């Protein structure tokens, strides 16, 4: 076959159909000849087309579906959570669900070869992978199939979804999945990110559901007065804006008037008047009718009004659990009107989709799940929900932003802009589903390096005691080049914390530049180059302190050139060439900035740089609440002027009294008041 995206491929017919049952077909494929990739599509021919086939096996592990595994082998895949395992010759059958459109990577480190397999046509259910290697063998029984649950709502299949299959060799996981990412980007192109999407603040960890319009106005005012000069901001109104908790009349149409007596539109209008965009929370497909404080999906009013639009899952003494039935055209029409009203009635700028797939808050017994613990009646609607929200956002005529998480099909990149894998906890490491910094780094690495998705590293939160972790989380986002959200009470921040936070946010530019990883799939370091600066993040995953050596060539830097290196956590500059070694504390992350060009390195001011031969002009501004500072990499300065006034070089300058310069590192330092915008001119 020839496909404009895939190029040349191969069609394969089923070599047998199980007689009488009409339930499964299989093709046996043994093609490890070093070719780049093939796509396989199975078609039923000469059979009763009224039959429903629910199981397509691309490889037959019970027959001749043998795969050369080799020694020191592992597999990696994703089902809204990274799945990785070593492969041993112990006769154990290893099985995994493979996320919708996601790849399975099976790799032999001993052979430096592997295979990648993925179902690349949009389907509502995951694929299945299995592998068994007997003692002393280097080949294994390999199974990869697509099966639809025995459910009356399942489609009647006559043709299998296409399988992308590639033999890989060398280059690591990022290189091995490069062709897969290219194909998926052609089939499911990402929408451009709206130009107003940059910084985001969210309500959830500050207020949970207990926010009101006055509280939100205070946060909006703080952003407008102290942070908006850095770039565009949005606020995420998370669960709590509508009547929920199983109260009478609880439904998506009912704005909680106790919290917003002026109305939701008035609150959105106020945010817009201060230059802040608004993203609104929405959840599907799970809901219930339980009367319980904090139950953000307790929509008893909706359940009572529209029971025919719901699929009941199970009940207990406290109430019943349901799923919206997206096969019901009346429910779909209602949902379209609902999402449309978010944009037209409330004038919001974006939607956060929550609750997809394994719905958080679900109270479901084992019988509602399959052998993998998955909820079939929830996952099959995932793409319908993504598509519906995207289409209504497009119809709004706004440059709308859509973010999501939990269930992240590869096909969904065409319908949403950013994706996160779970909740967050302000520690270095924490168990799923409330992952710590390390877990968010690992999944963002998988998304960027293998899946080709825009990662959202979560909504970091905490009070005064957590400000250090909040900054560290943003530092990791700098090095990863990903989206981040902050959920802390901004109005309680000290001036010192505001200054430190702004110093990181000044550099924040999600999804710009190229990111390189060292040590896949669990990266030991990673770096993103934006402009003249490389933002390098290094991890110590060990529970004890150790030395980490970082080679500049791993991040695209010339090992023969000398670079200025800024160690952010130590606030220390040095000159490096080839590599450098640092002492890393136990379970820690470190950010380093590297450059060999003149320019601003570290500051708490919004700034703009103009360059001329042997000269820099820097425009700087910031909030009056904090004293400004700037640190600039520049060869020996011959003249430094602030707002047209010559400054002297001093060993310990005060605010606006002069500048200091370190001849060893080439760093100029200056402090000034944020009383008005300043112009700094440096000649060298």
Secondary structure, DSSP 8 states (H G I E B T S, - for coil): -EETTTEE------SEE-TTT--EEE------SS-SEEEE--B--SS-TTS---EEEEE-TTTT-EEE--SSEEEEEESSSEEEEEE-SS---EEEEE-TT--EEEEETTTTEEEEEEE-S--SS-EEEEEE--TT-SEEEEEEEEE--S-TTS---SB---EEEEEEESSHHHHHTHHHHHHHHHHS------TT-SEEEESHHHHTT---HHHHHHHHHHHHHHTGGGS-EEEEE-TTSEE-TT-TT-EEEEE-TTT-TT-HHHHHHHHHHTTEEEEEEEE-SEEE----TT-TTB-HHHHHH-GGGEEEEEEETTEEEEEE-TT-HHHHHHHHHHHHHHHHTS--SEEEEE--SS-TT----GGGS-TTS--HHHHTTHHHHHHHHHHHHHHTTS--EEEEESS--GGGGGT-SEEE-SEE-SSSS--TTEE-HHHHHHHHHHIIIII---BEEEEEE--GGGHHHHHHHHHHHHHHT-EEEEES-GGG--HHHHHHHHHHHTT--TT-SEEEEESSSS-SEEEEEETTEEEEEEEE-SSS-EEEEEEGGGGT--TTSEEEEEETTTTEEEEEESEEEEEE-SSEEEEEEEESS-EEEEESSEEEEEEETTEEEEEEE--TTSEEEEEEE-SS-SEEEETTEE-EE-SS--TTTEEEEETTTTEEEEEEETTS-EEEEEE-
